[in-house]
Amino acid sequence: MNDEELKAYFLYPNGTLRNKLNLLDADELSTVEFRLVAHNAVWLLRHGYTIKNMDDFAKIHRFLFGDLYA
């Protein structure tokens, strides 16, 4: 896959990251991302989730960002 194909896959034509909510405005996406990730991070902290191995990093990333990005 070349650079242009990668850009088309991950970005909307205006340069905003493709997302599950189809938000095209970068500022709006940033605000939604911040709130969603902050909410999920607080949940993890309150529930005492611990990292036991490298796979846990991927699980945390998926938990934090999975509602917004594929």
Protein Blocks (a to p, Z undefined) as FASTA:
>chain_A
ZZklmmmmmpcfkopacdfklpabfklmmmmmmmmmmmmmmmmmmnopacfbfklmmmmm
mmmmmmmpZZ
